[in-house]
C-alpha cells in the first residue's frame, strides 16, 4: 500500500494500540463524512476489546471497573454537557480517549476538547484514497480492474472512501469492462440527501445548478445573510458531498441531479435564473438543464413537468435564455421560447426564427404565419423576414421577394433585391431603398446591400465586379456565423456566380470560409456542402464528389433537393453509370417540377438538360428551358448566366444528334466572345465539337480547345472533347495525339481514390500467377465486369468501340472461353468481381 503521511498516522495509531493496549492514549480524528472515521474507531475498539479493555462512548454510563477507553464518534453532534464530560475524562492523566468529528458544526465545548487532545498527539486526518487503494477496493468486486476503470472511479468519487465503496458494491463485470461507474452506485445517496436540512439541500442544489459559491446569489436564493451561507458551505464540505474548492464531487452531483426532489430542483433553478437575470448575468447555464429536469421528472412526479415550464413569473427568464441559446443551439432556443410562451410571453416570431435556424422549415413556416396573422407590427415584420427566408429555401423566390418588399427594413430590401434579380426583375430591384431610411447601419444590412450589388453586377457588369461585392459580403457576415437567418449566404451566391464563370478556385475559397464560420447555421450547411461537391464534379473529380457529404439527396428540400438531384445525375453521367442515371432520373424530374425557374436553378437545369438528352426524355425539361430563355431574355441575356446553360444545351444537342440545335448554341456562344476567359474557352470548344461531329476536326485545334477548358478547371469537359475526337478519327497519328492529350487530362482528374481500383487490379494480378492479359486488356476487362457497354468502356478509356471489341476478342481467345458467360466467369476468377474492387 502506498500512502501519505496522514494515512501513516492513522495506521500508526492503530498499531500502537495493538502493541500496548494498556498505555494511556489520547487522539482526535477529524474528517468530512465518508472518509472512514467510524471504521477507524471500530478497528480501535476491536483491538482494545481483544485486550480486555472496556469500550465506552458518551451515551454509555461509565460504571464499569477495570481498564476503560472512551471512543466518541460524531462528536460534532454532542450537546455541551456531554462535551464537558468528555473534556473532564480527557483531563485525567491515565485516560484513554479517541474523539472523531466532522469539521462542522462546532458546538460549544468541542474546540476546547480538540485543543486538549492535540497536546498529546497531532490530529489524525483521513485523506482521499490513492489510485492504488481504489484499485484494491475495486478488486474485491471484479478481478483485475483496469487502469481506465480506476481512473474513472477516482475522478467520479474524488477518492472519498465511502463513495468508492458504493461503486465497488454496485460494480458488475459489464460495468467494469465498459470502464464506467454503475448507476446503482447512486442509490445510497438518497439517504444522505434525506438527512440534509432544507437550507443545506437548497445550497447543494444551487451548486449543482451552476451557481457555484457565489455567496450573494445563494444568499438571495436562501434569503439568508452571508454569514449563514458561509456556515452552510462549511456544512456541505463536512458531508463529503462538497469538495474543498466548493464544487460537488462528480458522483454526488449525479446523485443530486438524479435523486434530488424534482420539484425542489426545478424551483431552485428557476429562482436562481430569475435572480441572475435581475443581476444582468447569463441565465442559459441555469435554465438549460431545466428542460431535461422537467422531462426526466415528468414520469416521476405527476404535474411536475407542466408546472416546471409554465411558471407564470419566469417567462422572461426562458425568453432571455432562448436569446442566449439562439446562436449556438437554435433547437434549444426554440424549446426555451416555447417555454416562455407557456409562461405567458409572446414568442412566436422568435420561435419561428430559432426553428428556421435549426433547419425545421415546416414548423418555422407555421409559426411565422401565426405571427403574421396576429402579431404586433414589429413582430409581423420579423415574421415576414423569417417566412421569406423559408420560402427562399423552398425555391419559392417570387413569394419570398414579395414578403421582403412588404417588410421595410434595409436588410429585407437587400435580400428582396437579390430575389427580384434572380427572377429577372432587375428594374424593380433597383427601385428598392437599401439605405433603410434612417435605420442605423449594421453588418447584416451592409452584407445584404453588397449581395444585392453583387447580383446586379452579375447581370449587368462583370464577373470580377460581382465576385468582389459578394466576397466583401462574405467577410462581413462571417463573425455572425450561425446566429443570423439568411435566405442565402453571400458565399453560396458567390460560389454560384463563380461556377457560372468557371472560377472554381474562388468558389472553393468562398465555400470553405462559409463552412468554417458556419454561416447561416444548419439551414445553409447543406447548400454549402452541395456546392462544394458541385465544384469537385466540374473539376472532374467524380469519385471524391460521390463520396462527399453533399452527394446525398435524402432529407433535402426545395432548391437544395433540386441541386442534389442534379448533382447525382451529373456524377452518374460522368462515370458512365447508365443504371445509376436511370435510377436517379425520376427523383430529379420530381424535384424539377416543384421548382420555378430563376437564376439560381440554371446550374442544375443545364445538367438535367444533358441527362434528358442522354435518356431521350427531352420533354421533361423543355418547359423549364423555355422559361429560362424568357427569364434571361428579360435581363438582356446576361452572358455570365447564359453561357453555361448554352454550353450544357450544346452537349444535350450533341447527345440527341440534333446538329441544327448544336450549331445554334455554338453560334450563340461565339457571339459572347470577349466577355470572360470562360466564354472564350467554351466558345472555342463549341466550334471544335461541331467539327468533331462533322468529321472534319483539326487535331491541333481540338487539343488547344481541350487545354483551354482544362486551364479553367474543366478538365473533364476537355477530356471528353479530345476523347470523342480520337474515337472518330481514322488518322493514326491524329488519334495518338488526341489520345495522349485525353490520358494526360484524365490523369489530372484522377486523385488517389480514382487510382485505387486500377492499383488493386494490378496487385491481384501480381499475386495471382502468370500475366495472361496485358495492362490495357485488364483495364478493359475490369470495366466490362463492372457492367459497362463497349461504347461506355471506349469513352472511359478514350478508345474506339471497335478497339474495345478487339480487346475482348483477344481476351476470350487467351482464356479459352467458348461463350460470354464463361468469359465473364473466368475474368472474375482472374482479376476479381466488380464488388471485390
C-alpha positions in Angstrom: 0.0 0.0 0.0 1.2 3.5 -0.8 0.1 6.3 1.4 0.8 9.8 2.5 2.0 10.8 6.0 -1.6 11.4 7.3 -2.5 7.8 6.4 0.6 6.5 8.1 -0.5 8.4 11.3 -3.8 6.6 11.3 -2.1 3.2 10.7 0.4 4.1 13.4 -2.3 4.9 15.9 -3.9 1.5 15.4 -0.5 -0.2 15.5 0.4 1.4 18.9 -2.9 0.4 20.4 -2.4 -3.2 19.3 1.1 -3.2 20.6 0.3 -1.7 24.0 -3.4 -1.5 24.7 -3.0 -0.6 28.3 -1.0 2.6 27.8 -2.7 5.9 28.2 -3.8 7.1 24.7 -5.4 10.4 23.6 -6.2 11.2 20.0 -8.5 13.3 17.8 -9.7 12.3 14.3 -11.1 15.0 12.1 -12.5 14.4 8.5 -15.7 15.0 6.5 -18.3 12.4 6.3 -17.4 9.3 4.3 -13.7 9.4 5.0 -13.6 6.4 7.4 -13.7 7.9 10.9 -16.3 5.3 12.1 -14.3 2.5 10.5 -11.1 3.6 12.3 -12.9 3.8 15.7 -14.4 0.3 15.0 -10.9 -1.1 14.4 -9.5 0.6 17.5 -12.5 -0.7 19.6 -11.8 -4.3 18.4 -8.1 -4.0 19.3 -8.9 -2.8 22.8 -11.7 -5.3 23.4 -9.4 -8.2 22.4 -7.0 -6.9 25.2 -9.9 -6.9 27.8 -10.4 -3.1 27.8 -13.9 -1.9 28.2 -15.0 0.4 25.4 -17.2 3.3 26.5 -19.0 6.0 24.5 -20.6 9.3 25.6 -24.0 7.7 25.7 -23.0 4.7 27.9 -22.7 5.0 31.6 -19.2 4.7 32.9 -20.0 2.4 35.8 -17.7 -0.4 34.9 -14.5 -1.1 36.7 -11.1 -2.0 35.3 -9.4 -0.8 32.2 -11.5 1.5 30.1 -11.3 3.6 26.8 -13.6 6.3 25.7 -14.4 6.4 21.9 -16.6 9.3 20.8 -17.8 9.2 17.2 -19.6 12.2 15.6 -18.5 14.5 18.5 -19.8 17.5 16.5 -23.3 16.3 17.3 -22.9 16.2 21.1 -24.5 18.7 23.4 -22.3 20.9 25.6 -23.0 18.8 28.7 -21.7 15.6 27.1 -18.7 17.5 25.6 -17.9 18.8 29.1 -18.0 15.3 30.5 -15.6 14.2 27.7 -13.3 17.1 28.5 -13.2 16.1 32.1 -12.5 12.5 31.2 -9.7 13.5 28.8 -8.0 15.6 31.6 -7.2 12.5 33.6 -3.5 11.7 33.1 -4.1 8.0 32.6 -7.1 8.3 30.3 -7.6 6.5 27.0 -9.8 8.6 24.7 -10.2 9.0 20.9 -12.7 11.6 19.6 -13.8 11.7 15.9 -15.7 14.6 14.5 -16.6 16.4 11.3 -15.3 19.9 10.7 -18.9 21.3 11.0 -20.8 22.1 13.1 -18.7 23.3 16.1 -20.9 23.1 19.2 -19.8 24.9 22.3 -17.1 22.9 24.1 -15.8 20.9 21.1 -13.0 23.2 20.3 -11.7 23.0 23.9 -11.8 19.2 23.7 -9.9 19.2 20.4 -7.3 21.6 21.7 -6.7 19.4 24.8 -6.3 16.2 22.8 -3.9 17.8 20.3 -1.4 18.4 23.1 -0.9 14.6 23.3 -0.8 13.8 19.6 -1.2 15.7 16.4 -4.7 15.2 14.9 -5.2 12.2 12.7 -6.6 13.1 9.3 -8.1 10.7 6.8 -7.3 11.8 3.2 -8.8 10.7 0.0 -7.8 7.2 -1.3 -4.9 6.8 -3.7 -5.4 5.1 -7.0 -3.6 2.0 -5.6 -6.1 1.9 -2.7 -9.0 2.4 -5.2 -7.7 -0.4 -7.3 -7.5 -2.7 -4.2 -11.1 -1.9 -3.2 -12.5 -2.5 -6.7 -10.5 -5.8 -6.9 -12.9 -7.1 -4.2 -15.7 -6.8 -6.7 -14.1 -7.7 -10.0 -10.8 -9.3 -10.8 -8.0 -7.1 -12.2 -9.8 -3.8 -12.5 -8.3 -1.9 -15.5 -6.3 1.3 -15.1 -9.0 3.1 -17.1 -11.7 1.9 -14.7 -9.6 3.0 -11.7 -9.1 6.4 -13.2 -12.8 6.9 -13.9 -13.7 5.9 -10.4 -11.0 8.2 -8.9 -12.3 11.1 -11.0 -16.0 10.4 -10.2 -15.6 9.8 -6.4 -12.8 12.2 -5.7 -11.3 9.3 -3.8 -13.8 9.6 -0.9 -13.7 6.1 0.7 -17.5 5.8 1.2 -18.2 6.7 -2.4 -15.5 4.3 -3.7 -17.1 1.6 -1.6 -20.5 2.3 -3.1 -19.1 2.0 -6.6 -17.3 -1.3 -5.7 -20.5 -2.7 -4.1 -22.6 -1.9 -7.2 -19.9 -2.8 -9.8 -20.8 -5.6 -12.3 -18.4 -7.2 -14.8 -20.2 -5.4 -17.6 -19.6 -2.0 -16.0 -16.0 -2.9 -15.3 -15.5 -4.0 -18.9 -17.0 -0.7 -20.2 -15.0 1.3 -17.7 -18.0 3.1 -16.2 -19.5 3.8 -12.8 -22.7 1.8 -12.3 -25.9 3.8 -12.0 -26.8 1.6 -9.0 -23.9 3.4 -7.1 -26.2 6.5 -6.9 -28.9 4.7 -4.9 -27.3 5.0 -1.4 -27.0 8.8 -1.8 -30.8 9.0 -1.4 -30.4 8.5 2.4 -27.6 11.2 2.5 -29.9 13.7 0.8 -32.8 12.8 3.1 -30.7 13.6 6.2 -29.9 17.1 5.0 -31.8 20.1 6.3 -33.8 22.1 3.8 -31.3 25.0 3.5 -28.3 22.8 3.1 -30.1 20.7 0.4 -31.1 24.0 -1.3 -27.4 25.1 -1.3 -26.2 21.8 -2.8 -29.0 22.0 -5.5 -27.8 25.6 -6.3 -24.2 24.4 -6.7 -25.4 21.6 -8.9 -27.3 24.1 -11.0 -24.2 26.1 -11.6 -24.4 28.8 -9.0 -21.0 27.8 -7.5 -20.2 29.6 -4.3 -21.5 33.0 -5.3 -22.4 34.0 -1.8 -24.5 36.9 -2.7 -26.5 34.9 -5.3 -27.0 32.0 -2.9 -27.8 34.3 0.0 -30.5 35.9 -2.1 -31.9 32.5 -3.1 -32.0 31.4 0.6 -33.0 34.8 1.9 -30.2 34.5 4.4 -27.2 36.6 5.3 -23.7 35.9 4.0 -22.6 34.5 7.4 -25.3 31.9 7.3 -24.4 31.0 3.8 -20.8 30.6 4.8 -21.9 28.2 7.6 -23.9 26.2 5.1 -20.9 25.9 2.8 -18.9 24.5 5.7 -21.8 22.1 6.4 -21.7 21.0 2.8 -18.0 20.3 2.9 -18.4 18.4 6.2 -20.9 16.0 4.5 -18.2 15.0 2.0 -20.5 15.8 -0.9 -18.9 19.2 -1.4 -15.2 19.3 -2.2 -12.8 21.8 -0.6 -12.9 24.0 -3.7 -16.7 24.4 -3.4 -17.5 22.0 -6.3 -19.6 18.9 -5.9 -17.9 15.6 -6.1 -18.9 14.4 -9.6 -20.7 11.3 -8.3 -22.5 13.4 -5.7 -23.5 15.8 -8.5 -25.0 13.0 -10.5 -26.8 11.7 -7.4 -28.3 15.1 -6.6 -29.4 15.6 -10.2 -31.0 12.1 -10.3 -32.3 11.8 -6.7 -32.9 15.3 -5.6 -36.6 16.1 -5.2 -37.6 17.2 -8.8 -39.9 20.0 -7.6 -37.3 21.4 -5.3 -34.6 21.1 -8.0 -36.7 22.9 -10.6 -37.7 25.6 -8.1 -34.1 26.3 -7.2 -33.1 26.6 -10.9 -36.0 28.9 -11.7 -35.4 31.2 -8.8 -31.6 31.3 -9.5 -32.3 32.1 -13.1 -34.6 34.9 -12.1 -32.1 36.3 -9.7 -29.3 36.0 -12.3 -31.4 37.8 -14.9 -32.1 40.6 -12.4 -28.3 41.0 -11.9 -27.7 41.1 -15.7 -25.9 37.8 -15.8 -26.3 34.9 -18.2 -29.1 32.6 -17.4 -28.7 29.8 -20.0 -26.4 27.6 -17.9 -29.1 27.6 -15.2 -32.1 27.2 -17.4 -30.7 24.7 -20.0 -31.0 21.7 -17.6 -34.5 22.7 -16.6 -35.9 21.2 -19.8 -34.1 18.0 -19.2 -35.1 18.0 -15.5 -38.7 18.6 -16.4 -38.6 15.8 -19.0 -36.9 13.4 -16.6 -39.3 14.2 -13.8 -42.4 14.0 -15.9 -42.8 10.3 -15.4 -41.9 10.5 -11.7 -43.8 13.5 -10.3 -47.3 14.0 -11.6 -47.8 17.5 -12.8 -44.1 18.4 -12.3 -43.3 18.8 -16.0 -46.1 21.2 -16.7 -45.5 23.2 -13.6 -41.9 23.4 -14.3 -42.3 25.0 -17.7 -45.3 27.1 -17.3 -44.3 29.1 -14.2 -46.1 32.3 -14.9 -43.4 34.6 -13.4 -40.5 33.1 -15.3 -41.4 33.7 -19.0 -38.9 36.5 -19.3 -36.2 34.1 -17.9 -36.9 31.5 -20.5 -37.1 34.1 -23.2 -33.7 35.5 -22.2 -32.2 32.0 -22.1 -33.6 31.4 -25.6 -31.8 34.5 -26.9 -28.6 33.3 -25.4 -29.0 29.9 -27.0 -30.0 31.2 -30.4 -26.5 31.3 -31.9 -25.1 28.0 -30.6 -28.2 25.8 -30.3 -31.2 27.1 -32.1 -33.2 23.9 -31.4 -32.7 24.5 -27.7 -33.6 28.2 -28.2 -36.9 27.2 -29.9 -37.8 25.0 -26.9 -37.0 27.8 -24.5 -39.1 30.3 -26.5 -41.9 27.7 -26.3 -41.5 27.5 -22.5 -41.6 31.3 -22.4 -44.9 31.2 -24.4 -46.3 28.7 -21.9 -45.5 31.2 -19.2 -47.4 33.9 -21.0 -44.8 35.6 -23.2 -45.5 36.2 -26.9 -42.6 34.5 -28.6 -44.0 33.0 -31.9 -41.7 35.2 -34.0 -38.6 34.3 -32.1 -39.6 30.6 -32.1 -40.0 30.8 -35.8 -36.5 32.3 -36.2 -34.9 29.7 -33.9 -36.8 26.8 -35.6 -35.7 28.1 -39.1 -32.1 28.3 -37.9 -32.4 24.7 -36.7 -33.5 23.7 -40.2 -37.1 22.8 -39.4 -38.8 24.7 -42.3 -42.3 23.3 -41.8 -42.5 24.4 -38.2 -40.8 27.7 -38.9 -43.3 28.4 -41.6 -46.3 27.6 -39.3 -45.0 29.8 -36.5 -44.2 32.7 -38.9 -47.7 32.5 -40.3 -49.1 32.7 -36.8 -47.1 35.9 -36.1 -48.0 37.4 -39.4 -51.7 36.9 -38.6 -51.8 38.0 -35.0 -48.6 39.8 -34.1 -47.7 43.4 -33.5 -46.4 45.4 -36.5 -42.8 44.9 -35.3 -43.5 41.1 -34.8 -45.1 40.9 -38.2 -42.1 42.5 -39.9 -39.8 40.0 -38.3 -42.1 37.1 -39.1 -42.2 38.2 -42.7 -38.4 38.1 -42.8 -38.4 34.6 -41.4 -41.2 33.4 -43.8 -39.3 34.9 -46.7 -36.1 33.1 -45.8 -38.0 29.8 -45.5 -39.7 30.4 -48.9 -36.3 31.1 -50.5 -35.0 27.7 -49.1 -38.0 26.1 -50.7 -37.2 27.8 -54.0 -40.3 30.0 -54.0 -38.3 33.1 -54.8 -41.3 35.2 -56.1 -43.3 34.8 -52.8 -40.1 35.5 -50.8 -39.4 38.6 -52.7 -43.0 39.9 -52.1 -42.6 39.4 -48.3 -39.2 41.1 -48.3 -40.8 44.1 -50.1 -43.6 44.2 -47.5 -41.0 44.2 -44.7 -39.5 47.7 -44.8 -36.0 47.2 -43.2 -32.8 47.7 -45.1 -31.9 44.0 -44.6 -35.2 42.9 -46.1 -34.7 45.3 -49.0 -31.3 43.9 -49.8 -32.4 40.3 -49.7 -35.6 41.3 -51.7 -33.4 42.8 -54.4 -31.4 39.6 -54.6 -34.6 37.6 -55.1 -36.0 40.0 -57.7 -32.9 39.9 -59.7 -32.9 36.2 -59.6 -36.5 36.3 -61.0 -35.3 38.6 -63.8 -37.0 41.8 -62.4 -33.9 44.0 -62.3 -35.8 47.3 -62.7 -37.9 46.5 -59.6 -34.9 45.6 -57.6 -33.1 48.8 -58.5 -36.1 50.8 -57.1 -35.7 49.3 -53.6 -34.3 51.6 -50.8 -31.3 49.7 -49.5 -30.4 52.5 -47.1 -33.0 51.7 -44.5 -34.5 55.2 -44.4 -32.6 56.3 -41.3 -32.0 52.9 -39.7 -28.6 52.6 -38.1 -26.4 50.5 -40.4 -25.4 47.0 -39.3 -23.1 44.4 -40.6 -26.1 42.4 -41.8 -27.7 45.3 -43.7 -24.4 46.1 -45.2 -23.9 42.5 -46.3 -27.4 42.4 -47.8 -26.7 45.5 -49.8 -23.4 44.0 -51.0 -25.2 40.9 -52.0 -27.7 43.0 -54.0 -24.9 44.9 -55.6 -23.1 41.6 -56.5 -26.2 40.2 -58.2 -26.7 43.4 -60.1 -23.1 43.3 -61.3 -23.7 39.6 -62.4 -26.4 40.6 -64.8 -25.2 44.0 -66.0 -21.5 44.1 -65.1 -18.5 41.8 -65.0 -17.8 38.6 -63.1 -15.0 40.3 -61.3 -17.3 43.1 -60.0 -19.9 40.6 -58.9 -17.5 38.4 -57.1 -15.8 41.4 -55.4 -19.1 42.5 -53.9 -20.0 39.0 -52.8 -16.6 38.3 -51.3 -16.9 41.5 -49.3 -20.3 40.4 -48.1 -18.9 37.0 -47.1 -16.2 38.7 -45.0 -18.7 41.0 -43.4 -21.2 38.3 -42.4 -18.6 35.8 -41.1 -18.5 37.0 -37.5 -22.2 36.3 -37.1 -21.7 32.7 -38.1 -24.7 30.6 -37.3 -26.6 33.3 -35.4 -28.2 35.1 -38.4 -31.0 33.7 -40.5 -30.1 34.1 -44.2 -32.2 33.3 -47.2 -28.9 32.5 -48.9 -25.3 33.2 -47.9 -23.1 35.6 -49.8 -20.6 32.7 -50.1 -23.2 30.4 -51.8 -24.2 33.3 -54.1 -20.6 34.0 -54.9 -19.9 30.3 -55.5 -22.8 30.1 -57.8 -21.5 33.1 -59.8 -18.0 31.7 -59.8 -19.3 28.3 -61.0 -21.1 30.1 -63.9 -17.8 31.7 -64.9 -15.7 28.5 -64.1 -13.7 30.4 -61.4 -13.5 27.2 -59.4 -10.8 28.3 -57.0 -12.8 31.3 -55.9 -15.9 29.1 -55.5 -13.8 26.7 -53.3 -12.4 29.6 -51.2 -15.8 31.2 -50.6 -17.4 27.9 -49.6 -14.6 26.9 -47.3 -14.9 30.2 -45.4 -18.7 29.7 -45.1 -18.2 26.1 -43.8 -15.6 27.2 -41.3 -17.7 30.1 -40.0 -21.0 28.0 -40.0 -22.5 30.9 -41.9 -26.3 30.6 -41.9 -26.2 27.6 -39.4 -27.9 24.3 -40.2 -30.2 25.9 -42.7 -27.4 26.7 -45.2 -24.9 23.9 -44.2 -26.4 21.6 -46.9 -26.2 24.2 -49.6 -22.6 24.9 -48.9 -21.7 21.1 -49.0 -23.7 20.6 -52.2 -21.9 23.4 -53.9 -18.5 22.1 -52.8 -19.4 18.7 -54.3 -20.5 20.5 -57.5 -17.1 22.2 -57.7 -15.5 18.7 -57.4 -17.7 17.4 -60.2 -16.8 20.3 -62.5 -13.1 19.7 -61.9 -13.7 16.1 -63.0 -13.0 14.6 -59.5 -16.1 12.4 -59.7 -15.2 9.8 -57.1 -14.4 12.5 -54.5 -17.7 14.2 -55.3 -19.6 10.9 -55.0 -18.1 10.3 -51.6 -18.6 13.8 -50.2 -21.3 14.8 -47.8 -23.0 16.9 -50.5 -23.8 13.8 -52.7 -26.9 12.6 -50.8 -30.4 13.6 -51.9 -32.4 12.3 -48.9 -33.6 14.8 -46.4 -33.1 17.9 -48.6 -35.9 20.2 -49.6 -36.8 22.7 -52.3 -33.9 24.2 -54.2 -31.3 22.0 -52.4 -33.2 18.9 -53.4 -33.0 20.0 -57.0 -29.3 20.8 -56.7 -28.6 17.5 -55.0 -30.6 15.5 -57.6 -28.9 17.3 -60.5 -25.5 16.6 -58.8 -26.3 12.9 -58.6 -27.4 12.9 -62.2 -24.2 14.6 -63.3 -22.0 12.3 -61.3 -23.7 9.2 -62.8 -23.4 10.6 -66.3 -19.7 11.4 -65.9 -18.9 8.0 -64.5 -20.8 6.3 -67.4 -23.2 4.8 -64.9 -26.3 4.4 -67.0 -28.1 2.3 -64.4 -27.5 5.0 -61.8 -28.6 7.7 -64.2 -31.9 6.0 -64.9 -32.4 5.3 -61.2 -31.9 8.9 -60.2 -33.8 10.4 -63.1 -37.4 10.1 -61.7 -36.5 11.9 -58.4 -34.7 14.6 -60.4 -37.8 15.2 -62.5 -40.0 15.5 -59.4 -37.5 18.0 -57.9 -37.5 20.0 -61.1 -41.3 20.1 -61.4 -41.6 21.6 -57.9 -39.2 24.4 -58.6 -39.9 27.6 -60.5 -37.1 28.8 -62.8 -34.8 31.6 -61.6 -31.2 32.3 -62.0 -30.3 30.1 -59.1 -31.8 27.0 -60.8 -29.9 27.4 -64.1 -27.0 25.3 -63.0 -29.0 22.2 -62.2 -31.3 22.8 -65.1 -28.4 22.7 -67.5 -27.2 19.4 -66.0 -30.7 17.9 -66.3 -31.0 19.0 -69.9 -27.9 17.0 -70.8 -29.2 13.9 -68.9 -32.6 14.3 -70.6 -31.0 14.1 -74.0 -28.9 11.1 -72.9 -32.1 9.3 -71.8 -34.4 10.5 -74.6 -36.5 12.5 -72.1 -36.1 16.0 -73.5 -39.8 16.7 -73.0 -39.2 16.6 -69.2 -37.1 19.8 -69.3 -38.5 21.6 -72.4 -40.9 23.8 -70.4 -38.2 24.8 -67.9 -35.7 25.6 -70.6 -38.3 27.8 -72.4 -38.9 29.6 -69.1 -35.2 30.1 -68.7 -35.0 31.6 -72.2 -37.7 34.1 -71.2 -36.0 34.9 -67.9 -32.6 35.5 -69.5 -34.1 37.5 -72.4 -35.9 39.8 -69.9 -32.5 40.5 -68.4 -30.9 41.2 -71.8 -29.3 37.7 -71.9 -26.5 38.4 -69.4 -23.5 36.4 -70.5 -22.5 35.2 -67.1 -25.8 33.4 -66.6 -26.5 32.5 -70.2 -23.2 31.0 -71.3 -23.1 27.9 -69.0 -26.7 27.0 -69.9 -25.8 27.3 -73.6 -22.8 25.1 -73.1 -25.0 22.4 -71.4 -27.6 22.6 -74.2 -24.9 22.2 -76.8 -23.9 18.9 -75.1 -27.6 17.9 -74.9 -28.0 18.6 -78.7 -24.9 16.5 -79.4 -26.3 13.6 -77.4 -29.6 13.9 -79.2 -27.9 14.1 -82.6 -29.6 17.4 -83.2 -26.9 19.1 -85.3 -29.1 22.2 -86.0 -29.5 22.9 -82.3 -25.8 22.3 -81.7 -24.9 24.8 -84.4 -27.3 27.3 -82.9 -25.9 27.0 -79.4 -22.3 27.1 -80.7 -23.0 30.2 -82.7 -24.6 31.9 -79.7 -21.5 31.1 -77.6 -19.3 32.6 -80.3 -21.3 35.8 -80.2 -20.5 36.1 -76.5 -16.7 36.1 -77.0 -14.7 38.8 -75.2 -16.8 38.6 -72.0 -14.5 36.4 -70.0 -11.9 33.7 -70.3 -14.6 31.1 -69.6 -16.7 32.2 -72.5 -13.7 32.3 -74.8 -12.8 28.7 -73.8 -16.3 27.2 -74.3 -16.9 29.2 -77.5 -13.7 27.7 -78.9 -14.6 24.2 -77.7 -18.2 24.5 -79.1 -16.8 25.1 -82.6 -14.4 22.2 -82.2 -17.4 20.0 -81.2 -19.1 20.9 -84.4 -16.0 20.0 -86.4 -15.7 16.7 -84.5 -19.3 15.8 -85.2 -18.8 16.7 -88.9 -15.6 14.5 -89.0 -13.5 17.5 -90.1 -11.7 18.2 -86.8 -8.2 19.6 -86.8 -6.4 17.6 -84.0 -4.2 20.5 -83.0 -7.2 22.8 -82.7 -9.1 20.2 -80.7 -6.2 19.8 -78.3 -5.8 23.6 -77.9 -9.5 23.9 -77.1 -9.4 21.0 -74.6 -6.4 22.6 -72.9 -8.2 25.9 -72.8 -11.0 24.2 -70.9 -8.6 22.4 -68.7 -6.9 25.7 -67.8 -10.2 26.8 -66.3 -10.5 23.6 -64.3 -12.9 22.0 -66.7 -10.6 19.0 -67.2 -13.4 16.5 -67.6 -15.0 18.6 -70.4 -11.7 18.9 -72.2 -11.0 15.2 -71.9 -14.4 14.3 -73.4 -13.8 16.6 -76.3 -10.4 15.1 -77.3 -11.6 11.6 -76.4 -14.5 11.8 -78.8 -12.3 13.4 -81.5 -9.9 10.4 -81.1 -12.7 7.9 -81.4 -14.0 9.5 -84.6 -10.7 9.9 -86.5 -9.1 7.3 -88.7 -5.7 9.0 -88.8 -3.4 7.0 -86.6 -1.1 10.0 -86.0 -4.0 12.3 -85.1 -5.5 9.5 -82.9 -2.2 9.2 -81.0 -2.0 12.9 -80.4 -5.6 13.1 -79.2 -5.4 10.0 -77.0 -2.2 11.3 -75.4 -3.9 14.5 -74.6 -7.0 12.7 -73.3 -5.0 10.5 -71.0 -3.0 13.4 -69.7 -6.2 15.2 -68.8 -7.6 12.1 -67.3 -4.6 11.8 -65.0 -5.2 15.3 -63.8 -8.7 14.4 -62.6 -7.8 11.0 -61.1 -6.8 11.5 -57.5 -5.8 8.7 -55.1 -9.3 7.5 -54.8 -9.8 7.1 -58.5 -6.5 5.4 -59.0 -7.1 2.9 -56.2 -9.2 0.4 -58.3 -6.6 0.1 -61.0 -3.9 -0.4 -58.4 -6.0 -3.1 -56.8 -6.3 -4.9 -60.1 -2.5 -4.8 -60.6 -2.0 -6.0 -57.1 -4.2 -9.0 -57.5 -2.5 -9.8 -60.9 0.9 -9.8 -59.2 -0.4 -12.2 -56.5 -2.4 -14.4 -58.9 0.2 -16.0 -61.1 1.2 -15.5 -64.7 0.2 -12.4 -66.6 -2.3 -13.8 -69.1 -3.5 -10.3 -70.0 -1.8 -7.0 -70.8 -2.3 -3.9 -68.6 -4.7 -2.4 -71.2 -6.7 -5.7 -71.5 -7.1 -5.8 -67.8 -8.4 -2.3 -67.7 -10.9 -3.1 -70.4 -12.0 -6.4 -68.7 -12.4 -4.7 -65.3 -14.8 -2.2 -66.8 -16.8 -4.8 -68.7 -17.1 -6.7 -65.4 -18.5 -3.5 -63.9 -21.3 -3.7 -66.4 -20.2 -1.0 -68.9 -21.0 -1.4 -72.5 -18.3 -1.4 -75.1 -19.2 2.1 -76.1 -19.0 3.2 -72.4 -15.7 1.5 -71.9 -14.4 3.2 -75.1 -15.5 6.6 -73.7 -13.9 5.9 -70.3 -10.5 4.8 -71.8 -10.6 7.1 -74.8 -10.6 4.3 -77.3 -13.0 3.4 -80.1 -15.7 0.9 -79.5 -14.2 -1.3 -82.2 -10.9 -1.3 -80.4 -12.6 -2.4 -77.2 -14.3 -5.2 -79.2 -11.0 -6.4 -80.5 -9.5 -6.4 -77.0 -12.4 -8.6 -75.7 -12.0 -10.9 -78.7 -8.3 -11.4 -77.8 -9.1 -11.9 -74.1 -11.7 -14.6 -75.0 -9.1 -16.4 -77.1 -6.4 -16.3 -74.5 -8.7 -17.6 -71.8 -10.2 -20.2 -74.0 -13.8 -19.1 -73.3 -16.5 -20.5 -75.6 -19.2 -18.0 -74.7 -19.8 -14.7 -72.9 -20.9 -16.3 -69.6 -17.8 -18.5 -69.5 -15.7 -15.5 -70.4 -17.1 -13.4 -67.5 -16.7 -16.2 -65.1 -13.0 -16.7 -66.0 -12.4 -12.9 -65.8 -13.9 -12.8 -62.3 -11.6 -15.6 -61.2 -8.6 -13.9 -62.7 -9.0 -10.3 -61.7 -11.9 -10.3 -59.2 -15.5 -9.1 -59.4 -16.7 -5.6 -59.6 -17.8 -5.9 -56.0 -14.4 -7.0 -54.9 -12.9 -3.9 -56.5 
